[in-house]
Amino acid sequence: MFDFLKKSQDKELVDVINFLSQNKFFKKLTKKELALLHSYLFLRKYRKDEVVFFRGDPSEAIYLVQSGEVMLSTDIREGFEQVAVLKEGHIFGENAFIANTKRMFNAIVTSKAALLYMLPSIKAMDIFEKNKELHLKIMISLASSYNEQILKLIEAYKEAPGLFNFPAVSH
Protein backbone atom coordinates (compact mmCIF):
# COMPACT_ATOMS: atom_id res chain seq x y z
CA MET A 1 0.00 0.00 0.00
CA PHE A 2 2.79 2.43 0.85
CA ASP A 3 4.41 1.95 -2.59
CA PHE A 4 1.09 2.79 -4.27
CA LEU A 5 0.82 6.02 -2.28
CA LYS A 6 4.41 6.95 -3.10
CA LYS A 7 3.86 6.29 -6.80
CA SER A 8 0.69 8.40 -6.79
CA GLN A 9 2.54 11.17 -4.93
CA ASP A 10 5.42 10.95 -7.41
CA LYS A 11 2.96 11.12 -10.34
CA GLU A 12 1.25 14.16 -8.81
CA LEU A 13 4.64 15.85 -8.35
CA VAL A 14 5.64 15.10 -11.95
CA ASP A 15 2.26 16.38 -13.20
CA VAL A 16 2.61 19.64 -11.24
CA ILE A 17 6.23 20.12 -12.34
CA ASN A 18 5.17 19.63 -15.97
CA PHE A 19 2.29 22.07 -15.48
CA LEU A 20 4.53 24.71 -13.87
CA SER A 21 7.25 24.33 -16.50
CA GLN A 22 4.75 25.40 -19.21
CA ASN A 23 4.27 28.80 -17.56
CA LYS A 24 6.51 31.67 -18.69
CA PHE A 25 7.42 32.51 -15.09
CA PHE A 26 8.76 29.06 -14.41
CA LYS A 27 10.18 27.92 -17.78
CA LYS A 28 13.79 28.62 -16.77
CA LEU A 29 13.57 26.85 -13.43
CA THR A 30 15.17 23.46 -12.91
CA LYS A 31 13.09 20.43 -11.92
CA LYS A 32 14.55 20.72 -8.42
CA GLU A 33 13.45 24.38 -8.18
CA LEU A 34 9.99 23.47 -9.49
CA ALA A 35 9.73 20.67 -6.93
CA LEU A 36 10.60 23.19 -4.22
CA LEU A 37 7.82 25.52 -5.43
CA HIS A 38 5.41 22.58 -5.55
CA SER A 39 5.90 21.97 -1.84
CA TYR A 40 4.45 25.45 -1.13
CA LEU A 41 1.49 25.34 -3.54
CA PHE A 42 -2.11 24.92 -2.44
CA LEU A 43 -4.85 23.78 -4.83
CA ARG A 44 -8.24 25.37 -4.24
CA LYS A 45 -11.56 24.93 -6.02
CA TYR A 46 -13.62 28.05 -6.75
CA ARG A 47 -17.25 28.29 -7.90
CA LYS A 48 -18.70 30.47 -10.65
CA ASP A 49 -18.79 34.17 -9.73
CA GLU A 50 -16.57 33.58 -6.70
CA VAL A 51 -14.16 36.44 -6.10
CA VAL A 52 -10.50 35.48 -5.88
CA PHE A 53 -9.54 39.03 -4.91
CA PHE A 54 -10.55 42.67 -5.41
CA ARG A 55 -8.52 45.55 -6.79
CA GLY A 56 -6.80 47.30 -3.89
CA ASP A 57 -6.56 44.18 -1.72
CA PRO A 58 -3.09 43.35 -0.38
CA SER A 59 -1.22 41.08 -2.82
CA GLU A 60 -0.81 38.02 -0.65
CA ALA A 61 -0.63 35.16 -3.18
CA ILE A 62 0.21 34.26 -6.76
CA TYR A 63 -2.35 32.15 -8.66
CA LEU A 64 -2.07 29.68 -11.53
CA VAL A 65 -5.16 28.45 -13.36
CA GLN A 66 -5.15 24.65 -13.49
CA SER A 67 -8.66 24.53 -14.98
CA GLY A 68 -11.56 26.87 -15.56
CA GLU A 69 -11.59 30.59 -16.35
CA VAL A 70 -10.88 33.69 -14.32
CA MET A 71 -11.79 37.19 -15.48
CA LEU A 72 -9.58 40.11 -14.57
CA SER A 73 -11.45 43.40 -14.48
CA THR A 74 -10.94 46.94 -13.34
CA ASP A 75 -13.33 49.43 -11.78
CA ILE A 76 -14.66 51.98 -14.25
CA ARG A 77 -17.05 54.54 -12.79
CA GLU A 78 -19.85 52.45 -11.19
CA GLY A 79 -19.06 49.25 -13.08
CA PHE A 80 -16.34 46.87 -14.09
CA GLU A 81 -14.48 46.56 -17.38
CA GLN A 82 -13.01 43.25 -18.44
CA VAL A 83 -9.25 43.35 -18.94
CA ALA A 84 -8.59 39.66 -19.65
CA VAL A 85 -10.00 36.16 -19.32
CA LEU A 86 -7.39 33.69 -18.13
CA LYS A 87 -7.53 29.97 -18.83
CA GLU A 88 -5.48 26.89 -18.00
CA GLY A 89 -1.81 27.60 -17.47
CA HIS A 90 -2.11 31.35 -16.94
CA ILE A 91 -0.64 33.05 -13.92
CA PHE A 92 -2.13 36.11 -12.25
CA GLY A 93 -1.56 38.16 -9.14
CA GLU A 94 2.15 38.01 -9.88
CA ASN A 95 2.76 41.39 -8.27
CA ALA A 96 2.62 39.39 -5.02
CA PHE A 97 6.23 38.46 -5.88
CA ILE A 98 6.96 42.07 -4.80
CA ALA A 99 6.58 42.84 -1.09
CA ASN A 100 3.85 45.23 0.12
CA THR A 101 1.93 45.58 -3.15
CA LYS A 102 -1.81 45.89 -3.77
CA ARG A 103 -3.97 44.15 -6.35
CA MET A 104 -4.31 46.06 -9.63
CA PHE A 105 -7.39 44.15 -10.85
CA ASN A 106 -10.42 42.25 -9.62
CA ALA A 107 -10.24 38.48 -10.22
CA ILE A 108 -13.53 36.59 -10.51
CA VAL A 109 -14.21 33.02 -11.62
CA THR A 110 -16.36 33.01 -14.77
CA SER A 111 -16.53 29.28 -15.52
CA LYS A 112 -18.77 26.80 -13.69
CA ALA A 113 -15.77 26.00 -11.47
CA ALA A 114 -12.04 26.66 -11.44
CA LEU A 115 -9.07 24.94 -9.86
CA LEU A 116 -6.37 27.42 -8.91
CA TYR A 117 -2.94 26.77 -7.52
CA MET A 118 -2.06 29.38 -4.94
CA LEU A 119 1.45 30.28 -3.81
CA PRO A 120 1.24 32.53 -0.73
CA SER A 121 3.64 35.45 -1.10
CA ILE A 122 5.01 34.85 2.40
CA LYS A 123 6.01 31.35 1.26
CA ALA A 124 7.51 32.73 -1.96
CA MET A 125 9.56 35.22 0.06
CA ASP A 126 10.74 32.35 2.28
CA ILE A 127 11.83 30.39 -0.82
CA PHE A 128 13.55 33.47 -2.28
CA GLU A 129 15.42 34.11 0.96
CA LYS A 130 16.87 30.60 0.85
CA ASN A 131 17.44 30.37 -2.91
CA LYS A 132 18.80 33.56 -4.49
CA GLU A 133 19.22 32.02 -7.96
CA LEU A 134 15.55 30.98 -8.07
CA HIS A 135 14.60 34.47 -6.85
CA LEU A 136 16.64 36.07 -9.64
CA LYS A 137 15.03 33.85 -12.30
CA ILE A 138 11.52 34.73 -11.08
CA MET A 139 12.31 38.47 -10.91
CA ILE A 140 13.71 38.39 -14.47
CA SER A 141 10.49 36.68 -15.61
CA LEU A 142 8.42 39.28 -13.77
CA ALA A 143 10.37 42.17 -15.35
CA SER A 144 9.98 40.59 -18.78
CA SER A 145 6.23 40.16 -18.25
CA TYR A 146 5.82 43.77 -17.11
CA ASN A 147 7.83 44.91 -20.13
CA GLU A 148 5.47 42.97 -22.46
CA GLN A 149 2.45 44.56 -20.75
CA ILE A 150 3.89 48.07 -21.10
CA LEU A 151 4.59 47.47 -24.80
CA LYS A 152 0.97 46.34 -25.29
CA LEU A 153 -0.24 49.46 -23.46
CA ILE A 154 1.91 51.67 -25.71
CA GLU A 155 0.52 49.94 -28.82
CA ALA A 156 -3.04 50.49 -27.54
CA TYR A 157 -2.22 54.14 -26.94
CA LYS A 158 -0.86 54.52 -30.49
CA GLU A 159 -4.19 53.26 -31.84
CA ALA A 160 -6.15 55.81 -29.79
CA PRO A 161 -3.92 58.86 -29.23
CA GLY A 162 -5.10 61.09 -26.42
CA LEU A 163 -7.11 58.30 -24.85
CA PHE A 164 -4.87 58.34 -21.80
CA ASN A 165 -3.89 61.52 -20.04
CA PHE A 166 -0.46 60.57 -18.71
CA PRO A 167 1.30 63.02 -16.41
CA ALA A 168 4.72 64.21 -17.54
CA VAL A 169 7.57 62.05 -16.36
CA SER A 170 10.38 63.88 -14.60
CA HIS A 171 13.94 62.67 -14.12
Summary of the structure (lengths in Angstrom):
residues: 171
radius of gyration: 18.0
end to end distance: 65.7
largest distance: 66.8
contacts: 451
relative contact order: 0.17
helix: 41%
strand: 27%
